[in-house]
């Protein structure tokens, strides 16, 4: 038996491994099966790896000869597997392309059309209407000093009106005035009056922030405020300005408005503005229907505010107003919940949004 063992050709097991591997690699149907074959031969516990581990038990000359043969076989197996992998990869790619193909000659799907958000649409409409009245657009920072957000607006630190605005306070370096997220766009009016000489006629649309969240309030919302400063403007001009705007915005020619006495620290006299509506069957319908709905606040700019901005109240006067943009959009387009404006729901945007070339308000057509 020893003589028979001595006559065994050590290259026989390599030839067997070579032929078996060639057959299994050629028969591999996909990349997963091919990788399993590779691990079974070249992996840490593969057949060829185990053969190489046994080299240490051979005599030097035999080890050298056997090692060279194993390295040649390893290179052959690697080349064979790589070649099959390229074929299978190409086949897998062709299969994927066939399954995921798109006919680019087809018309665009309606779902691929973008939509303009109702907030953006409403702001564009507001700016367009006021621009026709000679108003420019003024902008200011969202992060403000307490001075611009409260103090300059005739709301000192001891004023109870500060409690009406749940404010986001931020870290700041000014020892006298804290840093806040603006609770209104009124600071833009202050900055405009400080940096521009009368006459002034601007609107200030933008984001505002308050600590609140329910069906009619969100922590971030949008306002637009208007400001007119000159030598002759009075409450009659304010009423005419708002009447023209509201009728143009809602597209109702006979929409009535009324002024109710109110209080704001930065205007004197101050007034809440209502528009005509109907509440029949719990549904709000705007128009001359005998009922009223509050829509915005307004008034003549307080003399203290003018003084804080370096404007002589004995020589100049003017009016201001402010309204919520979301509220305008909800009333005009029948959107029931304020929170949905900010939930990034594409289904909602598809329903309430606008195509870029839409002109939803007939009053804005040229």
MIBAVO-623811 format. One record per residue: residue number from 1; chain; x, y, z of N, C-alpha, C in turn. Coordinates in steps of 0.02 Angstrom, whole numbers. Layout:
BEGIN
NUM/A/X/Y/Z/X/Y/Z/X/Y/Z
...
//
This chain:
BEGIN
1/A/41/-60/0/0/0/0/43/63/0
2/A/99/59/37/144/116/38/172/129/-32
3/A/185/74/-67/211/83/-135/159/115/-181
4/A/95/93/-171/41/121/-212/31/195/-198
5/A/36/213/-132/28/284/-114/84/325/-144
6/A/143/297/-145/201/333/-171/193/346/-246
7/A/155/300/-280/147/308/-352/91/356/-371
8/A/50/380/-320/-4/427/-335/26/493/-361
9/A/-4/520/-411/18/584/-440/-15/641/-402
10/A/23/683/-366/-7/738/-327/-43/789/-369
11/A/-31/788/-434/-66/837/-476/-137/814/-494
12/A/-154/751/-477/-221/726/-493/-275/767/-458
13/A/-265/783/-393/-316/821/-357/-324/892/-384
14/A/-269/920/-410/-273/987/-440/-312/984/-506
15/A/-300/932/-545/-337/925/-608/-411/915/-595
16/A/-426/876/-542/-497/865/-525/-530/931/-504
17/A/-495/970/-462/-522/1034/-439/-532/1082/-498
18/A/-483/1079/-545/-487/1123/-604/-548/1106/-646
19/A/-559/1044/-660/-615/1024/-703/-682/1035/-668
20/A/-686/1020/-602/-749/1030/-567/-767/1104/-562
21/A/-716/1144/-550/-729/1216/-545/-752/1244/-612
22/A/-721/1223/-665/-741/1247/-731/-814/1231/-746
23/A/-835/1171/-726/-904/1151/-738/-953/1192/-696
24/A/-938/1201/-632/-985/1237/-588/-987/1311/-604
25/A/-930/1341/-622/-929/1412/-639/-969/1424/-702
26/A/-961/1381/-752/-998/1389/-814/-1073/1380/-803
27/A/-1091/1339/-754/-1162/1325/-742/-1194/1377/-695
28/A/-1154/1421/-664/-1182/1471/-618/-1234/1514/-653
29/A/-1295/1517/-625/-1349/1552/-658/-1353/1626/-642
30/A/-1325/1646/-585/-1327/1717/-567/-1266/1735/-524
31/A/-1260/1797/-507/-1202/1821/-469/-1199/1792/-399
32/A/-1256/1780/-369/-1256/1751/-302/-1228/1680/-302
33/A/-1249/1641/-352/-1223/1572/-358/-1148/1573/-373
34/A/-1127/1619/-415/-1055/1624/-432/-1014/1642/-370
35/A/-1040/1688/-330/-1003/1707/-270/-999/1650/-221
36/A/-1049/1609/-218/-1047/1550/-174/-993/1502/-197
37/A/-986/1493/-262/-933/1450/-289/-864/1479/-273
38/A/-857/1545/-281/-793/1577/-266/-772/1566/-194
39/A/-819/1575/-148/-803/1565/-77/-785/1493/-64
40/A/-820/1445/-97/-805/1374/-86/-737/1352/-111
41/A/-707/1392/-156/-641/1374/-183/-587/1419/-155
42/A/-598/1486/-157/-545/1533/-139/-555/1566/-71
43/A/-610/1552/-38/-623/1582/27/-576/1556/81
44/A/-583/1582/142/-539/1562/197/-540/1487/211
45/A/-598/1456/198/-603/1384/208/-617/1348/143
46/A/-599/1379/87/-610/1349/22/-563/1291/8
47/A/-579/1253/-43/-540/1193/-59/-468/1209/-78
48/A/-459/1260/-120/-391/1279/-140/-352/1308/-81
49/A/-386/1345/-38/-353/1374/21/-329/1319/68
50/A/-371/1267/77/-351/1211/120/-291/1174/91
51/A/-288/1169/25/-230/1136/-7/-167/1176/7
52/A/-172/1243/4/-112/1284/16/-90/1280/89
53/A/-138/1269/134/-120/1263/204/-79/1199/218
54/A/-88/1149/175/-53/1085/186/19/1085/160
55/A/41/1139/130/109/1142/102/162/1134/156
56/A/148/1156/216/199/1153/269/220/1083/287
57/A/179/1033/271/195/963/289/239/929/237
58/A/253/962/181/291/931/127/365/947/133
59/A/405/905/100/478/917/96/490/979/55
60/A/547/1013/64/560/1077/30/550/1074/-45
61/A/578/1023/-79/572/1020/-151/500/1009/-172
62/A/467/962/-137/397/948/-153/353/1010/-138
63/A/368/1045/-83/329/1105/-65/336/1158/-120
64/A/397/1165/-146/408/1216/-197/369/1200/-260
65/A/371/1136/-281/336/1116/-341/261/1121/-332
66/A/237/1096/-274/165/1097/-259/139/1169/-254
67/A/177/1212/-221/156/1282/-213/149/1317/-279
68/A/197/1305/-324/193/1337/-390/132/1314/-427
69/A/116/1249/-423/58/1222/-457/-7/1252/-429
70/A/-10/1260/-363/-69/1289/-331/-79/1362/-351
71/A/-24/1400/-355/-29/1470/-376/-54/1476/-447
72/A/-30/1432/-491/-54/1432/-560/-128/1418/-562
73/A/-149/1367/-522/-220/1349/-520/-262/1406/-492
74/A/-237/1440/-441/-274/1497/-411/-285/1552/-463
75/A/-232/1568/-501/-239/1618/-553/-290/1598/-606
76/A/-290/1533/-624/-337/1508/-674/-409/1514/-648
77/A/-418/1493/-584/-485/1495/-555/-511/1567/-549
78/A/-466/1612/-529/-485/1682/-522/-505/1712/-590
79/A/-466/1697/-641/-482/1722/-708/-547/1693/-734
80/A/-559/1628/-720/-620/1596/-742/-682/1627/-708
81/A/-676/1639/-643/-732/1669/-606/-744/1741/-628
82/A/-690/1779/-638/-698/1849/-660/-732/1853/-728
83/A/-713/1808/-773/-743/1808/-839/-818/1793/-836
84/A/-836/1744/-794/-907/1727/-786/-945/1784/-751
85/A/-912/1818/-705/-944/1874/-670/-961/1931/-719
86/A/-918/1944/-766/-932/1997/-815/-993/1979/-856
87/A/-997/1915/-876/-1054/1893/-916/-1119/1900/-877
88/A/-1118/1876/-814/-1179/1879/-773/-1198/1951/-755
89/A/-1148/1993/-743/-1162/2064/-727/-1196/2098/-786
90/A/-1170/2085/-846/-1200/2115/-905/-1272/2091/-915
91/A/-1283/2026/-902/-1351/1998/-909/-1397/2029/-857
92/A/-1373/2038/-795/-1414/2068/-742/-1431/2140/-759
93/A/-1384/2178/-787/-1397/2247/-807/-1449/2250/-862
94/A/-1444/2207/-911/-1493/2205/-965/-1562/2189/-940
95/A/-1565/2143/-892/-1630/2125/-863/-1660/2184/-824
96/A/-1617/2220/-787/-1641/2278/-749/-1665/2333/-796
97/A/-1627/2345/-849/-1647/2396/-897/-1713/2379/-931
98/A/-1723/2314/-944/-1785/2293/-976/-1845/2303/-928
99/A/-1833/2289/-864/-1888/2296/-815/-1902/2369/-797
100/A/-1851/2412/-800/-1859/2482/-778/-1858/2531/-836
101/A/-1870/2508/-894/-1866/2552/-953/-1922/2604/-952
102/A/-1908/2662/-979/-1956/2717/-983/-1958/2740/-1056
103/A/-2017/2746/-1081/-2025/2771/-1149/-2023/2847/-1147
104/A/-1966/2876/-1166/-1957/2948/-1161/-1996/2985/-1215
105/A/-2027/2949/-1261/-2067/2983/-1312/-2138/2996/-1288
106/A/-2158/2967/-1230/-2225/2979/-1204/-2231/3049/-1176
107/A/-2291/3074/-1173/-2304/3140/-1143/-2290/3137/-1068
108/A/-2271/3195/-1040/-2257/3198/-968/-2319/3180/-928
109/A/-2309/3143/-874/-2365/3125/-831/-2388/3185/-791
110/A/-2453/3192/-781/-2477/3250/-741/-2447/3253/-672
111/A/-2431/3195/-642/-2404/3195/-574/-2335/3226/-571
112/A/-2301/3231/-629/-2233/3259/-629/-2233/3335/-630
113/A/-2292/3366/-638/-2296/3439/-640/-2289/3467/-570
114/A/-2246/3517/-562/-2238/3549/-498/-2297/3595/-482
115/A/-2303/3614/-418/-2356/3658/-397/-2328/3716/-357
116/A/-2357/3775/-365/-2339/3833/-325/-2378/3829/-259
117/A/-2343/3835/-203/-2375/3830/-138/-2425/3887/-129
118/A/-2482/3875/-96/-2531/3928/-85/-2503/3990/-50
119/A/-2454/3981/-6/-2424/4038/27/-2387/4082/-24
120/A/-2347/4050/-66/-2311/4088/-118/-2359/4122/-165
121/A/-2412/4086/-184/-2461/4114/-229/-2496/4175/-198
122/A/-2514/4169/-134/-2549/4223/-100/-2503/4284/-92
123/A/-2440/4273/-75/-2393/4329/-69/-2386/4365/-136
124/A/-2381/4326/-191/-2375/4357/-257/-2437/4400/-273
125/A/-2496/4375/-255/-2557/4413/-267/-2558/4477/-226
126/A/-2539/4472/-162/-2539/4531/-118/-2491/4583/-145
127/A/-2430/4562/-162/-2380/4609/-188/-2405/4642/-252
128/A/-2436/4603/-296/-2460/4630/-359/-2513/4684/-348
129/A/-2560/4671/-303/-2613/4720/-290/-2585/4784/-260
130/A/-2543/4777/-208/-2516/4837/-176/-2466/4874/-221
131/A/-2432/4837/-265/-2388/4871/-312/-2427/4917/-358
132/A/-2488/4897/-376/-2530/4940/-418/-2552/5003/-381
133/A/-2547/5002/-313/-2563/5061/-272/-2501/5102/-256
134/A/-2444/5082/-282/-2383/5121/-271/-2342/5099/-212
135/A/-2355/5039/-184/-2317/5014/-127/-2255/4976/-152
136/A/-2199/4986/-118/-2139/4947/-129/-2136/4891/-76
137/A/-2094/4841/-89/-2085/4786/-42/-2023/4799/0
138/A/-2031/4795/67/-1975/4803/113/-1962/4737/149
139/A/-1899/4723/163/-1880/4661/197/-1835/4675/256
140/A/-1833/4628/303/-1791/4633/362/-1773/4565/389
141/A/-1728/4561/438/-1705/4496/464/-1759/4461/507
142/A/-1758/4394/504/-1803/4355/547/-1780/4357/620
143/A/-1714/4360/631/-1686/4363/699/-1676/4436/716
144/A/-1710/4459/769/-1713/4530/784/-1691/4544/855
145/A/-1676/4607/867/-1665/4633/934/-1733/4651/965
146/A/-1737/4644/1032/-1798/4665/1066/-1814/4738/1052
147/A/-1763/4777/1037/-1775/4848/1025/-1820/4858/965
148/A/-1803/4825/909/-1843/4833/848/-1910/4796/853
149/A/-1910/4740/888/-1970/4699/891/-2021/4727/942
150/A/-1997/4761/995/-2042/4786/1047/-2032/4859/1063
151/A/-1971/4876/1084/-1958/4942/1114/-1975/4999/1066
152/A/-1949/4996/1005/-1961/5050/958/-2034/5054/936
153/A/-2072/5000/947/-2143/4998/929/-2187/5019/987
154/A/-2158/5055/1035/-2196/5081/1092/-2220/5025/1138
155/A/-2179/4972/1143/-2194/4916/1188/-2134/4906/1234
156/A/-2127/4945/1287/-2071/4937/1333/-2075/4871/1370
157/A/-2021/4854/1406/-2017/4789/1439/-2072/4778/1490
158/A/-2099/4832/1520/-2152/4826/1569/-2221/4824/1539
159/A/-2226/4829/1473/-2292/4835/1441/-2327/4767/1439
160/A/-2391/4764/1458/-2427/4700/1458/-2436/4670/1389
161/A/-2429/4709/1336/-2437/4682/1268/-2385/4630/1252
162/A/-2328/4632/1286/-2276/4582/1273/-2300/4512/1291
163/A/-2344/4508/1341/-2370/4443/1361/-2417/4414/1310
164/A/-2443/4455/1265/-2488/4431/1213/-2450/4394/1158
165/A/-2386/4402/1154/-2345/4372/1101/-2296/4323/1132
166/A/-2311/4258/1129/-2267/4207/1156/-2204/4204/1114
167/A/-2150/4230/1141/-2090/4245/1101/-2037/4191/1107
168/A/-2003/4177/1051/-1943/4135/1051/-1883/4179/1067
169/A/-1849/4167/1123/-1790/4205/1140/-1728/4165/1121
170/A/-1677/4200/1096/-1615/4169/1072/-1555/4197/1111
171/A/-1500/4160/1113/-1439/4187/1145/-1416/4249/1108
172/A/-1393/4299/1145/-1369/4360/1115/-1313/4392/1155
173/A/-1281/4442/1127/-1224/4475/1161/-1242/4544/1187
174/A/-1299/4571/1168/-1319/4638/1191/-1344/4633/1263
175/A/-1311/4667/1310/-1332/4662/1380/-1399/4697/1394
176/A/-1419/4742/1350/-1480/4781/1363/-1541/4749/1331
177/A/-1534/4726/1268/-1591/4699/1231/-1578/4626/1212
178/A/-1626/4584/1225/-1621/4513/1207/-1631/4504/1132
179/A/-1609/4446/1108/-1618/4428/1038/-1678/4382/1032
180/A/-1721/4394/982/-1782/4355/975/-1793/4337/902
181/A/-1835/4286/891/-1864/4275/825/-1923/4324/821
182/A/-1925/4364/769/-1975/4417/767/-2046/4389/772
183/A/-2086/4421/814/-2155/4398/824/-2203/4431/775
184/A/-2179/4477/735/-2219/4513/686/-2172/4543/635
185/A/-2197/4566/579/-2154/4599/530/-2148/4674/542
186/A/-2176/4697/598/-2171/4769/615/-2100/4794/621
187/A/-2051/4754/644/-1982/4779/645/-1957/4804/577
188/A/-1985/4775/522/-1967/4799/455/-1990/4871/446
189/A/-2048/4888/474/-2072/4957/470/-2023/5003/507
190/A/-2001/4982/566/-1955/5023/605/-1890/5035/566
191/A/-1862/4981/539/-1799/4988/502/-1808/5031/440
192/A/-1867/5026/408/-1880/5068/349/-1884/5141/368
193/A/-1920/5157/422/-1926/5227/443/-1860/5256/467
194/A/-1818/5214/497/-1752/5238/519/-1704/5249/461
195/A/-1714/5212/407/-1666/5216/352/-1691/5254/291
196/A/-1753/5278/294/-1781/5310/235/-1822/5372/256
197/A/-1815/5425/220/-1852/5486/236/-1922/5483/205
198/A/-1972/5512/238/-2039/5514/208/-2038/5554/143
199/A/-2083/5542/97/-2140/5496/104/-2120/5422/97
200/A/-2156/5380/134/-2142/5308/135/-2208/5271/118
201/A/-2202/5222/75/-2261/5181/58/-2235/5110/43
202/A/-2237/5066/93/-2209/4999/86/-2256/4947/116
203/A/-2247/4885/92/-2276/4826/126/-2218/4781/145
204/A/-2228/4742/198/-2175/4698/224/-2203/4628/234
205/A/-2201/4586/181/-2221/4516/190/-2163/4475/217
206/A/-2177/4424/257/-2122/4383/282/-2144/4335/337
207/A/-2096/4294/359/-2109/4245/411/-2107/4278/480
208/A/-2148/4253/525/-2148/4274/595/-2154/4212/639
209/A/-2138/4220/703/-2131/4161/747/-2162/4175/815
210/A/-2202/4127/839/-2229/4130/906/-2237/4060/934
211/A/-2233/4053/999/-2238/3987/1031/-2311/3968/1036
212/A/-2337/3936/983/-2407/3917/981/-2417/3864/927
213/A/-2465/3818/938/-2477/3766/888/-2545/3735/899
214/A/-2591/3747/853/-2656/3714/852/-2686/3723/783
215/A/-2752/3712/775/-2782/3714/709/-2778/3783/676
216/A/-2773/3835/717/-2770/3903/689/-2705/3939/705
217/A/-2656/3905/735/-2592/3936/752/-2535/3887/739
218/A/-2480/3913/715/-2419/3873/706/-2360/3913/731
219/A/-2305/3879/752/-2247/3916/778/-2216/3964/727
220/A/-2223/3948/662/-2199/3992/610/-2258/4006/563
221/A/-2268/4069/547/-2322/4087/502/-2301/4149/463
222/A/-2344/4174/421/-2327/4230/377/-2375/4289/388
223/A/-2347/4348/387/-2386/4409/392/-2367/4456/335
224/A/-2411/4502/322/-2394/4559/279/-2419/4621/315
225/A/-2374/4670/321/-2392/4733/351/-2381/4790/301
226/A/-2422/4841/308/-2416/4898/264/-2402/4962/304
227/A/-2366/5008/274/-2349/5071/308/-2349/5128/258
228/A/-2384/5181/276/-2383/5243/237/-2367/5300/284
229/A/-2315/5338/268/-2295/5397/307/-2288/5456/259
230/A/-2327/5508/271/-2319/5570/232/-2350/5627/273
231/A/-2367/5681/241/-2391/5740/278/-2467/5743/283
232/A/-2503/5702/243/-2575/5713/239/-2618/5651/249
233/A/-2588/5591/251/-2629/5530/255/-2669/5527/320
234/A/-2731/5502/315/-2774/5498/374/-2815/5433/371
235/A/-2861/5424/419/-2900/5363/424/-2942/5350/361
236/A/-2964/5402/328/-3002/5393/266/-2960/5360/212
237/A/-2896/5381/208/-2852/5349/159/-2840/5276/178
238/A/-2833/5262/243/-2824/5193/265/-2883/5150/245
239/A/-2944/5175/257/-3003/5137/240/-3007/5125/165
240/A/-2994/5176/126/-2997/5167/53/-2946/5118/28
241/A/-2886/5120/56/-2832/5074/37/-2852/5002/50
242/A/-2877/4989/111/-2894/4920/130/-2956/4896/92
243/A/-3004/4940/80/-3063/4921/43/-3044/4899/-28
244/A/-3002/4938/-61/-2981/4921/-129/-2942/4855/-129
245/A/-2897/4846/-80/-2858/4785/-78/-2902/4723/-68
246/A/-2945/4725/-17/-2985/4666/0/-3033/4648/-56
247/A/-3063/4698/-89/-3107/4683/-144/-3069/4653/-204
248/A/-3009/4678/-216/-2969/4651/-271/-2944/4581/-254
249/A/-2922/4571/-193/-2894/4506/-174/-2947/4451/-176
250/A/-3005/4463/-148/-3057/4412/-146/-3101/4412/-208
251/A/-3091/4462/-252/-3129/4463/-314/-3203/4475/-304
252/A/-3222/4513/-252/-3292/4527/-236/-3301/4603/-239
253/A/-3336/4627/-290/-3340/4699/-303/-3376/4737/-249
254/A/-3427/4705/-217/-3466/4741/-166/-3449/4717/-95
255/A/-3389/4688/-85/-3371/4664/-18/-3370/4722/31
256/A/-3411/4720/84/-3411/4775/133/-3357/4766/185
257/A/-3332/4820/213/-3287/4817/269/-3311/4865/323
258/A/-3293/4851/385/-3308/4897/440/-3249/4901/487
259/A/-3241/4958/519/-3188/4970/567/-3218/4970/638
260/A/-3187/4932/683/-3207/4931/753/-3150/4958/796
261/A/-3164/5003/843/-3110/5029/886/-3074/4971/922
262/A/-3009/4976/925/-2968/4925/958/-2908/4959/990
263/A/-2859/4917/1010/-2799/4945/1041/-2738/4908/1016
264/A/-2689/4944/992/-2622/4919/977/-2573/4971/1003
265/A/-2519/4950/1035/-2472/4999/1063/-2440/5045/1011
266/A/-2435/5021/949/-2398/5059/898/-2442/5101/853
267/A/-2508/5100/863/-2553/5143/824/-2602/5179/871
268/A/-2623/5238/850/-2671/5278/890/-2703/5331/845
269/A/-2768/5324/829/-2814/5272/851/-2801/5206/815
270/A/-2828/5152/844/-2820/5085/816/-2889/5056/799
271/A/-2890/5011/752/-2954/4981/732/-2943/4910/705
272/A/-2989/4866/724/-2994/4801/692/-3038/4809/630
273/A/-3022/4771/578/-3060/4776/515/-3096/4710/503
274/A/-3161/4715/490/-3203/4656/474/-3224/4660/402
275/A/-3238/4601/373/-3265/4598/306/-3332/4562/308
276/A/-3376/4577/260/-3442/4547/259/-3439/4473/242
277/A/-3484/4434/273/-3485/4363/261/-3554/4334/278
278/A/-3562/4270/265/-3620/4232/287/-3593/4170/323
279/A/-3627/4150/377/-3607/4090/415/-3662/4037/411
280/A/-3702/4039/360/-3758/3993/354/-3734/3921/350
281/A/-3766/3877/389/-3750/3805/393/-3678/3793/413
282/A/-3648/3839/452/-3580/3831/476/-3527/3842/424
283/A/-3546/3866/365/-3497/3878/311/-3489/3953/301
284/A/-3426/3976/300/-3412/4047/290/-3411/4063/215
285/A/-3452/4110/195/-3454/4133/126/-3445/4209/127
286/A/-3393/4233/94/-3379/4305/95/-3425/4343/48
287/A/-3441/4404/67/-3483/4446/25/-3530/4488/68
288/A/-3576/4522/35/-3623/4566/69/-3684/4525/91
289/A/-3675/4488/146/-3726/4441/169/-3752/4457/240
290/A/-3731/4512/270/-3760/4533/333/-3721/4514/395
291/A/-3670/4471/390/-3630/4452/448/-3559/4478/438
292/A/-3517/4470/490/-3450/4500/487/-3397/4450/510
293/A/-3337/4457/483/-3279/4415/501/-3218/4459/508
294/A/-3184/4454/564/-3123/4493/575/-3068/4469/527
295/A/-3032/4517/498/-2982/4499/448/-2913/4530/461
296/A/-2909/4590/494/-2843/4620/504/-2848/4676/555
297/A/-2789/4701/575/-2784/4758/621/-2751/4817/587
298/A/-2768/4878/610/-2742/4937/576/-2745/4997/623
299/A/-2721/5054/599/-2725/5116/637/-2676/5168/612
300/A/-2679/5227/643/-2632/5280/628/-2568/5270/669
301/A/-2511/5277/638/-2447/5264/672/-2441/5308/734
302/A/-2425/5278/791/-2420/5315/854/-2363/5366/851
303/A/-2374/5426/877/-2321/5477/877/-2256/5453/910
304/A/-2262/5412/962/-2201/5387/995/-2159/5344/948
305/A/-2193/5305/905/-2157/5264/857/-2120/5308/807
306/A/-2153/5361/784/-2120/5407/738/-2059/5439/770
307/A/-2066/5460/833/-2009/5491/868/-1951/5441/875
308/A/-1967/5378/892/-1915/5327/900/-1876/5317/835
309/A/-1907/5332/779/-1875/5322/714/-1845/5387/686
310/A/-1847/5440/727/-1817/5503/705/-1861/5543/658
311/A/-1927/5531/659/-1974/5567/616/-2015/5614/660
312/A/-2022/5675/640/-2058/5725/679/-2134/5714/673
313/A/-2168/5693/727/-2240/5680/724/-2282/5744/715
314/A/-2251/5802/726/-2288/5865/715/-2291/5882/641
315/A/-2249/5850/602/-2245/5865/531/-2270/5807/488
316/A/-2260/5746/512/-2278/5687/473/-2328/5644/512
317/A/-2369/5608/476/-2414/5558/504/-2424/5504/452
318/A/-2460/5453/471/-2471/5398/423/-2510/5342/455
319/A/-2521/5290/416/-2559/5233/442/-2521/5168/429
320/A/-2542/5117/466/-2511/5051/461/-2566/4998/467
321/A/-2553/4939/440/-2600/4883/446/-2561/4818/441
322/A/-2591/4765/465/-2559/4700/463/-2610/4644/461
323/A/-2593/4591/424/-2640/4534/418/-2601/4470/408
324/A/-2631/4413/427/-2600/4348/419/-2610/4322/348
325/A/-2556/4302/316/-2560/4278/247/-2595/4210/244
326/A/-2580/4165/292/-2614/4101/293/-2690/4110/299
327/A/-2711/4157/341/-2782/4169/351/-2814/4193/285
328/A/-2781/4236/250/-2807/4259/185/-2814/4200/136
329/A/-2762/4157/135/-2763/4100/89/-2818/4050/108
330/A/-2826/4039/174/-2877/3992/197/-2947/4016/177
331/A/-2960/4080/185/-3026/4107/168/-3038/4106/93
332/A/-2987/4123/55/-2997/4128/-18/-3001/4059/-51
333/A/-2960/4011/-27/-2955/3947/-62/-2986/3889/-23
334/A/-3022/3904/32/-3059/3852/67/-3015/3800/101
335/A/-2959/3821/130/-2914/3774/165/-2933/3774/239
336/A/-2953/3716/266/-2982/3716/334/-2933/3717/392
337/A/-2872/3692/382/-2826/3683/438/-2760/3718/423
338/A/-2740/3764/467/-2678/3802/457/-2617/3756/456
339/A/-2617/3703/497/-2557/3661/504/-2538/3626/439
340/A/-2587/3614/395/-2572/3578/333/-2528/3618/286
341/A/-2523/3684/295/-2479/3724/253/-2406/3702/259
342/A/-2388/3672/316/-2317/3660/330/-2301/3585/339
343/A/-2345/3541/317/-2334/3469/326/-2301/3436/266
344/A/-2287/3473/213/-2251/3447/155/-2284/3385/125
345/A/-2351/3384/124/-2389/3328/95/-2401/3344/20
346/A/-2372/3303/-23/-2377/3316/-95/-2449/3309/-120
347/A/-2488/3266/-86/-2558/3259/-106/-2596/3323/-92
348/A/-2582/3354/-34/-2614/3417/-16/-2593/3471/-65
349/A/-2527/3473/-82/-2502/3524/-127/-2531/3516/-197
350/A/-2541/3454/-218/-2571/3441/-283/-2642/3467/-285
351/A/-2678/3462/-228/-2747/3484/-225/-2754/3559/-220
352/A/-2714/3590/-175/-2721/3661/-161/-2670/3705/-198
353/A/-2618/3673/-227/-2566/3713/-260/-2588/3739/-328
354/A/-2544/3777/-359/-2559/3810/-423/-2506/3793/-474
355/A/-2527/3786/-536/-2479/3781/-590/-2445/3848/-599
356/A/-2382/3848/-621/-2344/3911/-623/-2377/3966/-663
357/A/-2415/3949/-714/-2446/4001/-757/-2518/4015/-739
358/A/-2543/3985/-684/-2611/3999/-662/-2619/4071/-640
359/A/-2676/4101/-655/-2695/4166/-628/-2762/4156/-593
360/A/-2760/4134/-529/-2823/4115/-496/-2869/4173/-480
361/A/-2843/4234/-478/-2884/4291/-460/-2900/4331/-523
362/A/-2963/4331/-546/-2980/4368/-607/-2963/4442/-602
363/A/-2963/4470/-541/-2950/4541/-533/-2878/4559/-550
364/A/-2833/4507/-552/-2763/4521/-565/-2745/4515/-639
365/A/-2793/4495/-681/-2778/4489/-752/-2766/4557/-783
366/A/-2721/4558/-831/-2706/4622/-865/-2765/4644/-907
//
